[in-house]
Amino acid sequence: MKIDLHIHTNFSDGKLTPEEIVDKAIEFKLKAIAITDHDTVDGIKFAIDKARFYPFLEVVPGIEINTDFEEEEIHILGYYIDYQKPFLQENLRELQKKRENRIKDMVEKLNKLKIDIKIEEVEKEAEGPSIGRPHVARVLVKKGYVSCVEEAFSFYLDRGKPAYVPRYKLSPEEAIELIKKSGGVPVLAHPGLIKNKESIIKIIFKGIQGIEVYHKEHNEEAVRFFMELAKEYNLLMTGGSDCHGEPLILGSLPVPYDFLLKLKEYVYHKIIS
């Protein structure tokens, strides 16, 4: 039984709507998916409502929170969060506002570099309520200033480049606490992408409850290593494609269904205790 516990929609930096993700999940014969947009839960309801037409597909409410730790961006996934909880919604709205202001500042920097780009064009490219650097990059490609998204980042948008603006991020502790207070399970996302490997252990001791073992950037050796790490520190294991719609890699990894069962069992025991 195939599952995918790491998926983005157009409510953050994905290309497909939540409804389209659900349709594709059915087409690819998945049993469960998790909607884990960056710093927003606004797309979850649409996926859950669509999935009511497909009783054999479970939609797990999730999130991926971007944090800053020792000068490196660390992502924390949250599963089975109460996505309608006012406390969570208020905190995410504040993050969203700061994200929008950052992109406006980037557009202003690009304008000063004689690049004709408007915030309205970025918002249109996003096709959703959340805007980010990838949307700026796509506009730069469409307008012919760069040949590809990667070039937009390397020329203008990456850290240290002329249009870069630092992003306000929570600390890992704040993200973990936010997820826990929202009834969810905090999981360290794609640890194989973390450059400073010592950070992984440090974050485990900050209250993380799971680790993403399967990810598109993890080779077989990495999968085995993080499985052993999860066992050593008694962590839940998860996995997902980190699908953003292009390319459509939904359900492409052999994530064991047992991972989801153990995650659900953990949540159940937490509720009744």
C-alpha positions in Angstrom: 0.0 0.0 0.0 1.6 3.2 -1.2 1.7 6.4 0.9 3.3 9.8 0.5 3.6 12.0 3.7 5.4 15.0 2.2 3.5 17.0 -0.5 3.1 20.6 -1.4 0.2 22.4 -3.1 -0.2 25.8 -4.7 -1.0 27.1 -1.2 2.7 27.2 -0.8 5.3 26.5 -3.5 3.6 23.6 -5.3 2.0 23.8 -8.7 -1.1 21.6 -8.2 -4.2 22.5 -6.2 -5.1 20.3 -3.2 -7.9 18.8 -5.2 -5.6 17.9 -8.1 -3.2 16.3 -5.6 -6.1 14.1 -4.4 -7.1 13.2 -7.9 -3.5 12.2 -8.7 -3.2 10.2 -5.5 -6.2 8.2 -6.6 -4.8 7.7 -10.1 -1.6 6.5 -8.6 -3.4 4.2 -6.2 -2.1 5.8 -3.0 -3.7 4.8 0.4 -2.7 8.0 2.2 -1.2 11.4 1.6 -0.1 14.3 3.8 -0.5 17.9 2.8 2.6 19.6 4.2 2.7 23.1 2.8 5.3 25.6 4.0 4.1 27.6 7.0 0.4 27.3 6.0 -2.5 24.9 6.6 -5.0 26.7 4.3 -4.9 23.9 1.6 -5.7 21.0 4.0 -9.5 21.5 4.1 -9.8 21.5 0.3 -7.9 18.2 0.1 -10.0 16.6 2.9 -13.2 17.8 1.3 -12.2 16.4 -2.1 -11.1 13.1 -0.5 -14.6 12.5 0.8 -15.4 11.2 -2.7 -12.7 8.6 -2.3 -13.2 6.7 1.0 -10.1 4.6 0.5 -7.8 7.6 0.6 -6.7 9.2 3.9 -5.6 12.8 3.9 -3.3 13.5 6.9 -3.3 17.2 8.0 0.2 18.4 8.1 2.6 21.3 7.7 6.3 22.0 7.0 7.7 24.9 9.1 10.9 26.6 8.0 13.2 27.3 10.9 16.6 28.8 11.4 19.3 26.9 13.4 23.0 27.9 13.6 22.9 29.7 10.2 21.2 26.9 8.4 17.6 26.5 7.3 16.0 23.5 9.0 12.5 22.2 8.2 10.2 20.7 10.8 7.2 18.7 9.6 4.0 18.4 11.7 1.5 15.6 11.4 -2.1 15.3 12.6 -2.2 18.9 13.6 -5.5 20.5 14.6 -5.3 22.8 11.5 -8.4 24.7 12.6 -7.0 25.6 16.0 -7.1 29.5 16.5 -3.7 29.4 18.2 -2.1 27.8 15.2 -3.9 30.0 12.7 -2.9 33.2 14.4 0.8 32.2 14.5 0.8 31.2 10.9 -0.9 34.4 9.8 1.9 36.4 11.4 4.5 34.3 9.6 2.6 34.7 6.3 2.5 38.5 6.7 6.3 38.6 7.3 6.8 36.3 4.3 4.8 38.7 2.0 6.8 41.7 3.2 10.0 39.9 2.4 9.0 39.2 -1.2 7.9 42.8 -1.6 11.4 43.9 -0.4 13.0 41.5 -2.9 10.9 42.9 -5.8 12.1 46.4 -4.8 15.7 45.3 -4.8 15.2 43.8 -8.3 13.6 47.1 -9.5 16.7 48.9 -8.3 18.8 46.6 -10.4 16.7 47.8 -13.4 14.7 44.6 -13.6 11.1 45.3 -14.4 9.1 43.1 -12.2 5.9 43.8 -10.2 4.6 42.2 -7.0 1.3 41.6 -8.8 3.1 39.4 -11.3 4.6 37.4 -8.5 1.2 37.0 -6.8 -0.4 35.9 -10.1 2.4 33.3 -10.6 1.8 31.9 -7.1 -1.8 31.0 -8.0 -2.5 30.8 -4.2 -2.3 32.9 -1.1 1.3 32.1 -0.3 4.2 33.7 -2.2 7.9 32.9 -2.0 11.2 33.1 -3.9 10.3 30.3 -6.4 7.4 32.5 -7.7 9.8 35.4 -8.1 12.2 33.1 -9.9 9.5 31.9 -12.3 8.5 35.5 -13.2 12.2 36.3 -13.9 12.3 33.3 -16.3 9.0 34.3 -18.0 10.3 37.8 -18.6 13.6 36.6 -20.0 15.9 37.9 -17.4 17.2 34.4 -16.7 17.0 31.1 -18.5 15.8 28.9 -15.6 14.7 29.0 -12.0 18.1 27.8 -10.8 19.8 30.7 -12.6 17.4 33.2 -10.9 18.5 31.9 -7.5 22.2 31.8 -8.3 22.2 35.3 -9.9 19.7 37.2 -7.7 17.8 35.3 -5.0 20.1 33.1 -3.0 21.8 34.2 0.2 24.5 36.8 -0.6 23.0 37.7 -4.0 21.9 41.2 -4.8 18.1 40.7 -4.4 18.3 38.5 -1.3 16.4 39.5 1.8 16.7 37.4 5.0 13.6 35.5 5.9 12.1 35.7 9.3 12.0 32.1 10.7 11.0 30.5 13.9 13.6 28.6 15.8 13.3 24.7 15.8 12.2 24.9 19.4 9.4 27.4 18.5 8.2 25.3 15.6 8.2 22.1 17.7 6.3 23.8 20.4 3.8 25.2 17.9 3.2 21.8 16.4 2.8 20.1 19.8 0.4 22.8 21.1 -1.6 22.2 17.9 -1.9 18.5 18.8 0.6 17.4 16.2 3.7 15.3 16.0 6.9 17.2 15.1 9.2 15.4 12.6 12.6 16.5 11.3 12.3 16.9 7.5 14.9 15.6 5.0 17.8 15.3 7.4 20.1 14.3 4.6 20.0 17.8 3.3 21.3 19.3 6.6 24.9 20.3 6.0 26.0 20.3 9.6 25.2 16.8 10.7 25.8 17.7 14.4 22.6 19.8 14.1 20.5 16.6 13.6 21.4 15.3 17.1 21.0 18.7 18.7 17.5 19.1 17.2 16.5 15.6 18.3 17.2 16.7 21.9 15.0 19.8 21.4 11.9 17.6 21.4 11.5 16.2 17.9 9.4 13.1 17.9 10.1 11.7 14.4 12.5 11.8 11.5 11.9 11.7 7.8 13.7 8.6 6.6 12.5 8.3 3.0 13.0 11.5 0.8 13.8 12.0 -2.9 17.3 13.3 -1.9 18.1 10.3 0.3 19.9 7.4 -1.3 19.8 3.8 0.1 22.7 4.4 2.4 21.0 7.5 3.9 17.7 5.6 4.4 19.5 2.9 6.3 21.5 5.5 8.4 18.3 7.4 9.4 16.4 4.2 10.2 19.2 3.3 12.6 19.2 6.8 14.1 15.4 6.6 14.6 15.8 3.3 16.4 18.6 4.6 18.6 16.7 7.7 19.7 13.2 6.0 19.7 11.8 8.2 17.0 8.9 7.7 14.7 9.8 7.3 11.0 8.1 9.0 8.1 8.8 9.5 4.4 7.5 11.3 1.4 8.4 12.5 -2.1 8.4 16.2 -1.3 6.4 16.6 -4.4 5.8 20.1 -5.7 3.9 19.1 -8.8 6.7 19.5 -11.4 7.9 16.8 -11.9 5.0 14.8 -10.6 6.8 12.4 -8.3 3.8 11.8 -6.1 4.0 8.4 -4.4 7.4 7.6 -6.0 9.1 6.3 -2.9 8.7 2.9 -1.1 7.5 4.4 2.1 6.2 1.5 4.3 2.5 1.8 5.3 3.6 0.7 8.7 5.2 4.1 9.2 1.7 5.6 9.0 0.2 3.0 11.3 2.8 3.7 14.0 2.3 7.5 13.6 -1.5 7.1 14.1 -1.0 4.8 17.1 1.3 7.4 18.7 -1.3 10.1 18.2 -4.0 7.9 19.5 -2.1 7.1 22.7 -1.2 10.7 23.2 -4.9 11.7 23.0 -6.2 9.1 25.5 -3.4 9.8 27.9 
